[in-house]
Amino acid sequence: MNLDGYLFAPVAAGLWRQRELYDGTYTFSDLADAHELMQVQAENARRAVEAGRDANG
């Protein structure tokens, strides 16, 4: 696993700011929660695309 990619994913997703990675704003538990949130958002987006395809025949 690329640790930098894992740490910076919430920043890339616009959930956090880079400085918050370094200033102690978030804990490791917060990081895990952010990843869970991003997974839920991705699944919801996938389902929305699928539903759109189904609705259009």
C-alpha positions as CSV (number, residue, x, y, z in Angstrom):
1,M,0.0,0.0,0.0
2,N,1.2,3.5,-0.8
3,L,0.9,5.2,2.5
4,D,1.2,8.7,1.0
5,G,-1.7,8.0,-1.3
6,Y,-3.8,6.7,1.6
7,L,-3.0,9.8,3.8
8,F,-3.6,12.3,1.0
9,A,-6.8,10.8,-0.4
10,P,-9.1,13.0,1.8
11,V,-7.1,16.0,0.6
12,A,-7.5,15.0,-3.0
13,A,-11.2,14.4,-2.4
14,G,-11.6,17.9,-1.0
15,L,-12.6,16.7,2.5
16,W,-9.5,17.9,4.2
17,R,-6.7,20.5,3.7
18,Q,-3.1,19.4,3.4
19,R,-2.1,21.4,6.5
20,E,-4.5,19.4,8.6
21,L,-2.5,16.3,7.9
22,Y,0.4,17.8,9.8
23,D,-1.2,19.9,12.5
24,G,-2.9,17.2,14.5
25,T,-6.4,18.2,13.4
26,Y,-7.3,14.6,12.6
27,T,-6.6,11.2,14.1
28,F,-5.9,7.9,12.5
29,S,-9.5,7.0,13.3
30,D,-10.7,10.1,11.4
31,L,-8.6,9.0,8.4
32,A,-10.3,5.6,8.4
33,D,-13.7,7.3,8.7
34,A,-12.8,9.6,5.7
35,H,-11.9,6.5,3.6
36,E,-15.2,4.9,4.6
37,L,-17.0,8.0,3.6
38,M,-15.2,8.1,0.2
39,Q,-16.1,4.5,-0.4
40,V,-19.8,5.2,0.3
41,Q,-19.8,8.2,-2.0
42,A,-18.2,6.2,-4.8
43,E,-20.7,3.4,-4.4
44,N,-23.6,5.9,-4.4
45,A,-22.2,7.5,-7.6
46,R,-21.9,4.0,-9.2
47,R,-25.5,3.2,-8.2
48,A,-26.7,6.5,-9.6
49,V,-25.1,5.8,-13.0
50,E,-26.5,2.3,-13.0
51,A,-30.0,3.6,-12.2
52,G,-29.7,6.2,-14.9
53,R,-28.8,3.5,-17.4
54,D,-31.7,1.3,-16.3
55,A,-34.2,4.2,-16.5
56,N,-33.0,5.0,-20.1
57,G,-33.6,1.4,-21.3
